[in-house]
Amino acid sequence: MSTGPNLSSRHRRTLERIFEHPVPPNIHWRDVISLFEALGATVTQRRGSRVSVSLGGSMQTFHEPHPQRVTNKGAVAAVRIFLETEGIRP
């Protein structure tokens, strides 16, 4: 799937970082959420630090990182798998 013309350069850079090898451990969570929204996802804050993301035909719940608000490698890998499920790649 094409990532679409609606992505800003910042969104494209976030998407590229999510797919880097090795997995980067320090992507800002707000950048991930912004990317989801730019891709047309519905992002819903759930109980505690959980965030549900609905994109295309898939829904995934992620744990919002805290207190630093940057992702770890496991979170980035989960986001990557979720995006790949919807055919989204850089």
C-alpha positions as a Markdown table, in Angstrom:
| # | Residue | x | y | z |
|---|---|---|---|---|
| 1 | Met | 0.0 | 0.0 | 0.0 |
| 2 | Ser | 1.2 | 3.5 | -0.8 |
| 3 | Thr | 1.5 | 5.6 | 2.3 |
| 4 | Gly | -0.4 | 8.3 | 0.5 |
| 5 | Pro | 0.2 | 11.9 | -0.4 |
| 6 | Asn | -1.3 | 13.2 | 2.9 |
| 7 | Leu | 1.8 | 12.4 | 4.9 |
| 8 | Ser | 4.0 | 15.3 | 5.8 |
| 9 | Ser | 7.7 | 14.9 | 5.8 |
| 10 | Arg | 7.6 | 14.5 | 9.6 |
| 11 | His | 5.1 | 11.6 | 9.2 |
| 12 | Arg | 7.2 | 10.0 | 6.5 |
| 13 | Arg | 10.3 | 10.2 | 8.7 |
| 14 | Thr | 8.5 | 8.6 | 11.6 |
| 15 | Leu | 7.3 | 5.8 | 9.3 |
| 16 | Glu | 10.8 | 5.3 | 8.0 |
| 17 | Arg | 12.2 | 5.2 | 11.6 |
| 18 | Ile | 9.6 | 2.6 | 12.6 |
| 19 | Phe | 10.9 | 0.3 | 9.8 |
| 20 | Glu | 14.6 | 0.8 | 10.5 |
| 21 | His | 16.9 | -2.1 | 11.3 |
| 22 | Pro | 17.8 | -2.5 | 14.0 |
| 23 | Val | 14.6 | -1.3 | 15.7 |
| 24 | Pro | 15.1 | 2.2 | 17.2 |
| 25 | Pro | 14.3 | 2.5 | 20.8 |
| 26 | Asn | 13.6 | 6.2 | 21.0 |
| 27 | Ile | 10.7 | 7.4 | 18.8 |
| 28 | His | 8.5 | 9.9 | 20.5 |
| 29 | Trp | 5.1 | 8.5 | 21.3 |
| 30 | Arg | 3.3 | 11.7 | 20.1 |
| 31 | Asp | 5.0 | 11.2 | 16.7 |
| 32 | Val | 3.6 | 7.6 | 16.5 |
| 33 | Ile | 0.1 | 8.9 | 17.4 |
| 34 | Ser | 0.4 | 11.7 | 14.9 |
| 35 | Leu | 1.4 | 9.2 | 12.2 |
| 36 | Phe | -1.6 | 7.0 | 13.0 |
| 37 | Glu | -3.9 | 9.9 | 12.7 |
| 38 | Ala | -2.4 | 11.1 | 9.4 |
| 39 | Leu | -3.0 | 7.5 | 8.0 |
| 40 | Gly | -6.7 | 7.9 | 8.9 |
| 41 | Ala | -6.7 | 5.9 | 12.1 |
| 42 | Thr | -9.1 | 6.4 | 15.0 |
| 43 | Val | -7.1 | 6.8 | 18.2 |
| 44 | Thr | -8.9 | 6.3 | 21.5 |
| 45 | Gln | -7.5 | 6.8 | 25.0 |
| 46 | Arg | -8.5 | 3.8 | 27.1 |
| 47 | Arg | -8.2 | 3.1 | 30.8 |
| 48 | Gly | -4.8 | 3.7 | 32.3 |
| 49 | Ser | -2.1 | 4.1 | 29.8 |
| 50 | Arg | -3.8 | 2.1 | 27.0 |
| 51 | Val | -4.5 | 3.5 | 23.6 |
| 52 | Ser | -6.7 | 1.7 | 21.0 |
| 53 | Val | -5.9 | 2.3 | 17.4 |
| 54 | Ser | -8.4 | 1.4 | 14.6 |
| 55 | Leu | -6.9 | 1.5 | 11.1 |
| 56 | Gly | -8.5 | -0.1 | 8.1 |
| 57 | Gly | -9.9 | -3.4 | 9.2 |
| 58 | Ser | -7.6 | -3.8 | 12.2 |
| 59 | Met | -7.7 | -2.7 | 15.8 |
| 60 | Gln | -4.8 | -2.8 | 18.2 |
| 61 | Thr | -4.3 | -1.6 | 21.8 |
| 62 | Phe | -0.9 | -0.2 | 22.7 |
| 63 | His | 0.6 | 0.7 | 26.0 |
| 64 | Glu | 1.4 | 4.4 | 26.1 |
| 65 | Pro | 5.0 | 4.7 | 27.4 |
| 66 | His | 5.6 | 6.7 | 30.5 |
| 67 | Pro | 7.0 | 8.6 | 32.2 |
| 68 | Gln | 9.5 | 9.5 | 29.4 |
| 69 | Arg | 7.0 | 9.3 | 26.5 |
| 70 | Val | 9.4 | 7.6 | 24.1 |
| 71 | Thr | 8.9 | 4.1 | 22.7 |
| 72 | Asn | 11.1 | 1.1 | 23.5 |
| 73 | Lys | 12.1 | -1.5 | 21.0 |
| 74 | Gly | 9.1 | -3.8 | 21.8 |
| 75 | Ala | 6.6 | -1.0 | 21.3 |
| 76 | Val | 8.2 | 0.0 | 17.9 |
| 77 | Ala | 8.1 | -3.6 | 16.8 |
| 78 | Ala | 4.4 | -3.9 | 17.7 |
| 79 | Val | 3.6 | -0.7 | 15.8 |
| 80 | Arg | 5.6 | -2.0 | 12.8 |
| 81 | Ile | 3.6 | -5.3 | 12.8 |
| 82 | Phe | 0.3 | -3.4 | 13.1 |
| 83 | Leu | 1.2 | -1.2 | 10.1 |
| 84 | Glu | 2.4 | -4.1 | 8.0 |
| 85 | Thr | -1.0 | -5.9 | 8.7 |
| 86 | Glu | -2.6 | -3.0 | 6.9 |
| 87 | Gly | -0.1 | -3.0 | 4.1 |
| 88 | Ile | 1.6 | 0.2 | 5.2 |
| 89 | Arg | 5.3 | 0.5 | 4.6 |
| 90 | Pro | 7.7 | 3.4 | 3.9 |
